[in-house]
Amino acid sequence: MLKIIKFAKKSWIWILTVIVLLVVQANCDLALPQYTSDIVDVGIQSMGVEENVPEAMTQSTYNIIAKLSNGEKVLEKYYTQVTHDDLSKEEIEGYEKKYPEFRSEDIYVLKESRAEDVQELYETIHIASAIYVMALSEQGEYDVESAIDLETMQKQLAMMTGNEAVEHMTLRELIPYLPDEVVTEITNTAEEKLSEMEGLVGDSVSASFVTQVYEELGVDMEKKQMDYLLGKGMQMLLLALLGMAVSIVVTMIASRVAAITCKDLRNKTFRKVIGFSNAEMDNFSTASLITRCTNDIQQIQMVIVMMLRMVAYAPILGVGGLIKVFQSTSSMAWIIAVAVIAVLCIVLVLMLVAMPKFKIMQKLVDRLNLVSREILTGIPVVRAFSREKHEEERFDKASRDLMKTQLFTNRAMAVMMPTMMFVMNGITVLIVWIGAHGIDTGDLQVGDMMAFITYTMQIVMSFLMLTMISIMLPRATVAADRVEDILKSETYICDPEREETPKQEQGLVRFEHVSFRYPGAEENVLTDIDFTANPGETTAIIGSTGCGKSTVVHLIPRLYDATEGRITIDDVDIRNMSLQHLRDMIGFVPQKGILFSGTIESNLRFGAKEAPIQEIEHAAQTAQAMEFIEEKPDKFNSHISQGGSNVSGGQKQRLSIARAVAKNPKIYVFDDSFSALDFKTDVAVRKALKEKTKDSVVLIVAQRISTILHAEKIIVLDEGRIAGMGTHEELLRDNEVYRQIAMSQLSEKELGMNQEQVKGGEQ
């Protein structure tokens, strides 16, 4: 994972932005369960009443609370009396609209106070409010009237006050007239009863008290409840919209970071591969390089998105959920531990089972790619030898091996999801079961239990997200390792630290006791190669198959580097020249003509983008390609398929020769580039090239004697060593290896050999 993060380090500002946005999103998601709890506990159960003390109360209620709480001084500290005489007409209308009972009775209004002051007031009137709700409103669990003889009390108070109406008053109406000792007895009884009730009953009683007081003031409680529900609902909606917007922005940024990172990674990888010598290409293989530059980087891109979107979000959500749980209630926190342990156990089992398969999946993709390329490239050979059935079976085996691995991993993932859902649903049932007991004993409210369920699911989901990415991460890690292998691979052929350039560019090529062996080989392919190729001359190299002819010319553009000795151009070691400068001097025509998809003109301009069309036409004329170009309807704009599959082998070679000629280099290298040409065309091409390259160095690797008969210098290779060097006539006379090759291809008459030379060849 660290390697993947390292790839994306250039986008660290965007990554920090994503983390900040994820914190915002997590806060939105974590706030929603609390809103749900408030809607249930406050909005539904408490009629939308949030406060523990009423904002206002009638004078009669005020007198009762003052008497029951013995806290008249405290009430006076926090409430102020409002009468019609003290208010203007507008103020009276405002109070009557808010508290309709104000029309018939004075009210007491709560002064603006700090939270700690309100808490002091709540503690003062708490018992009084409980008596008011549970006893006087006839909704309580015990009867305060049992603490006194109501009928006797009515008669005694009537005699003391001289007011016969007292005999018909209810207990609520009698409270202001009760003796202090009676009030004390009532409050003591209520306090004992409340102490037997645990948990949240007190908060529920306070809400009921405030609700009843507001009803006595004429407040429309249904409207108040609806306003509260709508307010909380709108806040939830805004939070949900904000969370959704942040989630969309995070996804966009994550996708952008992943796309940019992998674009840069793809470019770096491609530039590195382009700079590979043949040795590195042989080390990695073409099929593997294609997979690494495409499928592997795609895996990295997908995981970067998931890391920014899920891996970074999961711990934020999980830690935030734990904080919220412990802030609300810790009595059921052990359930979260059970859920997390269950999730980790399931994921651990799946990882142990599926991880090895993820690690070998990329190798199977490489194998499938390799087989596909071999079959598609070699279709003509496959058909010629009727091997279609065998190749189908080979492809089917590679495809089935990959399919079996993918099916195994996909089935493992498919098992994980329903198992996780089972665990999550089981945890929900456990929370409801435990929570029901808490609600029954008054330790927990319904809304709090619902919020706890949501927080638990969020915490479990955060662990689930982490474990899911931990299962997918190994495959991406393997892909990252494979890409890094390319980026960190040692490039054997690179530009020198101090570049040298020839004082005068003529193209003089000199091999000075050059030996070469392929990387990892034990024996030399070339040994002590020493010759000079002069400008204006044609130097040909000939020899049996596998003697190292192509290897010699591959050393000139540094497709490989010499193991011993050195190669110079104009007396400058080619290893001290920049690759760009070196290869700009060379027009290389490979043994296998390679064309690129596009047009004939785009292929001929491959090494000479700015060349005028006249030079392109002249190059085609030199390579004897105008004959078939003119026959095409679109001439130089004719389409060339990938690899030049829509032209013949001879046409492909002529276009390759024309491509090198259009570059107008100092050095021409023809690596057996005339093998697909007929003798007539071969002669015509060499004749035209002789005129075109009269001031350049020409190196020709050939199998056919007829191609090199007129070369100024012919080098004969035998088992990687120079077996002879000279003109055709000199070698035919003095070199047995050359004479054997010549006699195997041409007749005595064609070679111009006399009888003595023939006898020497036979001996």
HELIX and SHEET records of a PDB file:
HELIX    1   1 LEU A    2  PHE A    7  1                                   6    
HELIX    2   2 LYS A    9  SER A   11  5                                   3    
HELIX    3   3 TRP A   12  ASP A   38  1                                  27    
HELIX    4   4 ILE A   39  ILE A   44  3                                   6    
HELIX    5   5 GLN A   59  SER A   69  1                                  11    
HELIX    6   6 GLU A   72  TYR A   78  1                                   7    
HELIX    7   7 HIS A   84  ASP A   86  5                                   3    
HELIX    8   8 LYS A   89  LYS A   98  1                                  10    
HELIX    9   9 PRO A  100  ARG A  103  5                                   4    
HELIX   10  10 ALA A  115  ILE A  131  1                                  17    
HELIX   11  11 TYR A  132  LEU A  136  3                                   5    
HELIX   12  12 VAL A  144  ALA A  147  5                                   4    
HELIX   13  13 LEU A  150  THR A  161  1                                  12    
HELIX   14  14 GLU A  164  HIS A  168  5                                   5    
HELIX   15  15 LEU A  171  LEU A  174  1                                   4    
HELIX   16  16 ILE A  175  TYR A  177  5                                   3    
HELIX   17  17 ASP A  180  GLU A  196  1                                  17    
HELIX   18  18 VAL A  201  GLU A  216  1                                  16    
HELIX   19  19 MET A  221  ILE A  274  1                                  54    
HELIX   20  20 ASN A  278  PHE A  284  1                                   7    
HELIX   21  21 THR A  286  THR A  291  1                                   6    
HELIX   22  22 ARG A  292  ASP A  296  3                                   5    
HELIX   23  23 ILE A  297  MET A  306  1                                  10    
HELIX   24  24 MET A  307  VAL A  311  3                                   5    
HELIX   25  25 TYR A  313  SER A  328  1                                  16    
HELIX   26  26 ALA A  333  THR A  377  1                                  45    
HELIX   27  27 ILE A  379  ALA A  384  1                                   6    
HELIX   28  28 GLU A  388  THR A  441  1                                  54    
HELIX   29  29 VAL A  446  LYS A  488  1                                  43    
HELIX   30  30 LYS A  549  HIS A  554  1                                   6    
HELIX   31  31 ILE A  574  ASN A  576  5                                   3    
HELIX   32  32 LEU A  579  ASP A  584  1                                   6    
HELIX   33  33 ILE A  600  LEU A  604  1                                   5    
HELIX   34  34 ILE A  613  THR A  622  1                                  10    
HELIX   35  35 MET A  626  ILE A  629  1                                   4    
HELIX   36  36 LYS A  635  ASN A  637  5                                   3    
HELIX   37  37 GLN A  642  GLY A  644  5                                   3    
HELIX   38  38 GLY A  649  LYS A  663  1                                  15    
HELIX   39  39 PHE A  679  LYS A  692  1                                  14    
HELIX   40  40 ILE A  705  ILE A  708  1                                   4    
HELIX   41  41 HIS A  728  ASP A  734  1                                   7    
HELIX   42  42 GLU A  736  GLN A  745  1                                  10    
HELIX   43  43 GLU A  748  LEU A  751  1                                   4    
HELIX   44  44 GLN A  755  GLU A  762  1                                   8    
SHEET    1   A 3 ALA A  56  THR A  58  0                                        
SHEET    2   A 3 ILE A 107  LEU A 110 -1                                        
SHEET    3   A 3 TYR A  79  VAL A  82 -1                                        
SHEET    1   B 4 LEU A 526  ALA A 533  0                                        
SHEET    2   B 4 VAL A 509  PHE A 516 -1                                        
SHEET    3   B 4 GLU A 564  ILE A 569 -1                                        
SHEET    4   B 4 VAL A 572  ASP A 573 -1                                        
SHEET    1   C 6 ILE A 586  VAL A 589  0                                        
SHEET    2   C 6 ILE A 667  ASP A 671  1                                        
SHEET    3   C 6 VAL A 697  VAL A 701  1                                        
SHEET    4   C 6 THR A 538  GLY A 543  1                                        
SHEET    5   C 6 LYS A 713  ASP A 718  1                                        
SHEET    6   C 6 ARG A 721  GLY A 726 -1                                        
SHEET    1   D 2 GLY A 598  THR A 599  0                                        
SHEET    2   D 2 HIS A 639  ILE A 640 -1                                        
END                                                                             
